[in-house]
Amino acid sequence: MIIKLLGWALVLVVIVAIVGFISNSKQFGTSFLTKKMGVYIIALLLGLYIALF
C-alpha cells in the first residue's frame, strides 16, 4: 500500500516538474524537448508503473 502511495507521489511531483519546466522554457524561448524532459517522462512512466501494478 505504501509503495502505491509513493508511486502516486512520484507521478504528482513529476507532473509539477514538467509543467514548471515547460513554462520556463516558453518564458525564455528555449526548446523544452531536451534530455531533462526525457528523464521527467521516464520518471513519470516509472511512477505510473509503481502506482498501478
Backbone as CSV, one residue per row, in Angstrom:
resi,resn,N_x,N_y,N_z,CA_x,CA_y,CA_z,C_x,C_y,C_z
1,MET,0.828,-1.199,0.000,0.000,0.000,0.000,0.867,1.255,0.000
2,ILE,1.898,1.265,0.830,2.738,2.465,0.911,3.519,2.682,-0.380
3,ILE,3.843,1.586,-1.076,4.582,1.726,-2.331,3.690,2.354,-3.397
4,LYS,2.395,2.016,-3.401,1.470,2.642,-4.343,1.359,4.139,-4.070
5,LEU,1.329,4.513,-2.796,1.281,5.936,-2.452,2.550,6.654,-2.900
6,LEU,3.688,5.999,-2.747,4.936,6.592,-3.218,4.929,6.741,-4.742
7,GLY,4.328,5.777,-5.435,4.204,5.872,-6.884,3.369,7.068,-7.290
8,TRP,2.217,7.256,-6.624,1.371,8.407,-6.942,2.058,9.719,-6.581
9,ALA,2.820,9.732,-5.497,3.562,10.940,-5.129,4.610,11.272,-6.183
10,LEU,5.285,10.247,-6.694,6.270,10.457,-7.755,5.595,11.024,-9.003
11,VAL,4.431,10.482,-9.356,3.693,10.989,-10.517,3.337,12.455,-10.318
12,LEU,2.852,12.813,-9.150,2.467,14.199,-8.872,3.662,15.141,-8.954
13,VAL,4.769,14.751,-8.356,5.973,15.594,-8.375,6.490,15.771,-9.799
14,VAL,6.479,14.698,-10.579,6.983,14.781,-11.953,6.073,15.658,-12.812
15,ILE,4.758,15.558,-12.629,3.847,16.409,-13.400,4.095,17.880,-13.083
16,VAL,4.264,18.205,-11.825,4.567,19.591,-11.443,5.901,20.039,-12.045
17,ALA,6.896,19.154,-12.043,8.204,19.491,-12.619,8.095,19.710,-14.128
18,ILE,7.318,18.875,-14.818,7.164,19.029,-16.265,6.469,20.339,-16.587
19,VAL,5.406,20.662,-15.872,4.684,21.917,-16.121,5.593,23.119,-15.860
20,GLY,6.341,23.085,-14.787,7.277,24.176,-14.497,8.369,24.284,-15.537
21,PHE,8.871,23.158,-15.994,9.938,23.150,-16.991,9.441,23.713,-18.316
22,ILE,8.223,23.329,-18.722,7.665,23.836,-19.977,7.387,25.325,-19.873
23,SER,6.853,25.785,-18.756,6.558,27.214,-18.629,7.847,28.038,-18.606
24,ASN,8.903,27.529,-17.977,10.193,28.234,-18.003,10.767,28.253,-19.405
25,SER,10.621,27.156,-20.139,11.149,27.089,-21.493,10.428,28.078,-22.399
26,LYS,9.129,28.202,-22.239,8.376,29.155,-23.062,8.718,30.582,-22.687
27,GLN,8.960,30.824,-21.410,9.285,32.167,-20.952,10.629,32.618,-21.512
28,PHE,11.604,31.716,-21.567,12.941,32.087,-22.025,13.164,31.744,-23.491
29,GLY,12.165,31.145,-24.145,12.249,30.873,-25.568,13.191,29.749,-25.949
30,THR,13.431,28.815,-25.033,14.308,27.688,-25.347,13.471,26.449,-25.639
31,SER,14.088,25.466,-26.232,13.393,24.217,-26.542,13.195,23.413,-25.272
32,PHE,12.012,22.813,-25.133,11.768,22.015,-23.934,11.915,20.518,-24.199
33,LEU,12.224,20.123,-25.425,12.476,18.708,-25.712,13.968,18.425,-25.554
34,THR,14.402,18.335,-24.325,15.811,18.119,-24.017,15.969,16.803,-23.263
35,LYS,17.194,16.496,-22.889,17.453,15.272,-22.107,16.736,15.322,-20.763
36,LYS,16.636,16.515,-20.190,15.972,16.652,-18.897,14.496,16.273,-19.013
37,MET,13.855,16.665,-20.115,12.452,16.303,-20.321,12.318,14.795,-20.498
38,GLY,13.276,14.165,-21.148,13.266,12.716,-21.301,13.334,12.015,-19.956
39,VAL,14.147,12.542,-19.063,14.249,11.972,-17.711,12.926,12.131,-16.976
40,TYR,12.277,13.286,-17.132,10.985,13.507,-16.486,9.941,12.519,-17.002
41,ILE,9.926,12.272,-18.300,8.946,11.357,-18.876,9.197,9.927,-18.394
42,ILE,10.455,9.529,-18.327,10.779,8.195,-17.814,10.358,8.070,-16.346
43,ALA,10.595,9.107,-15.557,10.188,9.079,-14.153,8.672,9.023,-14.032
44,LEU,7.964,9.713,-14.926,6.509,9.677,-14.912,6.001,8.270,-15.218
45,LEU,6.563,7.644,-16.234,6.158,6.288,-16.575,6.481,5.305,-15.449
46,LEU,7.637,5.471,-14.818,8.016,4.613,-13.699,7.050,4.797,-12.529
47,GLY,6.684,6.037,-12.240,5.729,6.291,-11.160,4.366,5.689,-11.442
48,LEU,3.913,5.774,-12.693,2.642,5.158,-13.059,2.717,3.643,-12.935
49,TYR,3.837,3.071,-13.334,4.014,1.617,-13.206,3.960,1.188,-11.742
50,ILE,4.643,1.940,-10.887,4.652,1.602,-9.459,3.252,1.758,-8.865
51,ALA,2.552,2.816,-9.269,1.241,3.101,-8.672,0.169,2.115,-9.130
52,LEU,0.264,1.642,-10.360,-0.811,0.811,-10.903,-0.568,-0.678,-10.765
53,PHE,0.672,-1.116,-10.582,0.942,-2.555,-10.509,1.600,-2.958,-9.210
